[in-house]
C-alpha cells in the first residue's frame, strides 16, 4: 500500500506502508520532518498533518484526547489530525496527507 505525502517544502512523496502501521511511524521513518516528540502517545501534537478532504471522512473520527491535543497545535484546520492516531488499513491505501508547518 502507498501513502501520498506532501512535505513542508511542497514536494510530493509516495511512501510504502503496511496495514496495521501507525501513520506517524511511516512519516517519521521516511524523514518527513515530524518531531513526534511523545513517540505516539497523543501528548504533544508534533506529528500534526492535514488529511486530504477526500480522505478525511474515510478515517475514524478523532477521539476527544486527539481533539484536545489539536486545540494546542498551531495552524489547525478542519482536516487536521495527529498522525500518531491514524492506524493504516487496506482501506487507507492511497491516503493523501500534507505535513503541517513546524512550530519553530
ZILIN-V883524 format. One record per pair of residues at least 4 apart in sequence whose ideal C-beta (glycine too) atoms are under 8 Angstrom apart, sorted by the first residue. I is the first residue (numbers start at 0). J is the second residue. Records with the same first field share a line. If there is no record, write none. Layout:
# ZILIN-V883524
I = J, J
This chain:
# ZILIN-V883524
0 = 15, 16, 17, 18, 87, 89, 91, 92, 93
1 = 13, 14, 15, 16, 92, 93
2 = 13, 14, 16, 22, 25, 26, 87, 91, 93, 94, 95, 96
3 = 11, 12, 13, 14, 93, 94, 95, 96
4 = 11, 12, 13, 14, 26, 29, 31, 95, 96, 97, 98
5 = 9, 10, 11, 12, 95, 96, 97, 98
6 = 10, 12, 31, 32, 98
7 = 32, 98, 100, 101
12 = 29, 31
14 = 25, 26, 29, 31
16 = 20, 22, 25, 87
17 = 87
18 = 87, 88, 89
19 = 86, 87, 88
20 = 24, 25, 86, 87
21 = 25, 39, 82, 83, 85, 86, 87
22 = 26, 48, 82, 83, 85, 86, 87, 94, 96
23 = 27, 33, 35, 39, 46, 81, 82, 83, 85
24 = 28, 39
25 = 29, 87
26 = 31, 33, 35, 46, 48, 82, 96, 98
27 = 31, 33, 35, 46
31 = 98
32 = 98, 101
33 = 45, 46, 82, 98
34 = 43, 45, 46, 101
35 = 39, 43, 45, 46, 82, 83
36 = 43, 45
37 = 41, 42, 43, 45, 83
39 = 46, 83
40 = 83
41 = 64, 65, 68, 81, 83, 84
42 = 68
43 = 68
44 = 68, 69, 71, 72, 81
45 = 102
46 = 81, 82, 83
47 = 69, 72, 73, 74, 75, 79, 80, 81, 82, 99
48 = 79, 80, 81, 82, 96, 97, 98, 99
49 = 76, 78, 79, 80, 96, 97, 99
50 = 54, 55, 58, 78, 79, 80, 94, 95, 96
51 = 55, 78, 94, 95, 96, 97
52 = 78
53 = 57, 95
54 = 58, 91, 94, 95, 96
55 = 78, 80
57 = 90, 91
58 = 80, 85, 91
61 = 65, 66, 69, 80, 81, 84
62 = 66, 84
63 = 67
64 = 68
65 = 69, 80, 81, 84
66 = 70
67 = 71
68 = 72, 81
69 = 75, 79, 80, 81
70 = 75
72 = 79, 99
73 = 99, 100, 102
74 = 99, 100
75 = 79
79 = 99
80 = 84, 85
81 = 85
82 = 96
85 = 91
87 = 91, 94
